[in-house]
């Protein structure tokens, strides 16, 4: 004789198993979103750091060339044009890189914004007001 399990207990066990699988999938998705948010923030900070280094280099070169330009102002020839042009290029490049870096720092996205939005959706679907 084979033992028969009541249909209700098998259905309950399957429901619990399905609920556990759903919860694991939700947690997995949220952890993936958090990891993605961290990677995006790291990339953004790295790009800002590179831009700031470029800005510092260009501004430093601009100051150095401006000093040379002032020294060359007392010589007789067209050394001004070359030094003045290079000074202008480095100063403009440094100012542009600084401006872009400053803009990126001011307009940074909220950390974990996508993850928080998904958690809010989950909360609403479960019937909890937020």
Buried (B, 14 or more C-beta within 10 A) or exposed (E): EEEEEEEEEEEEEEEEEEEEEEEEEEEEEBEEBBEEBEEBBEEBEEEBEEBBEBBEBBBEBBBEBBEBBEEBEEEEEEBEEEBBEBBBBBBEBBBBBBEBBBEBEEEEEEEBEBBBEBBEEBEEEEEEEE
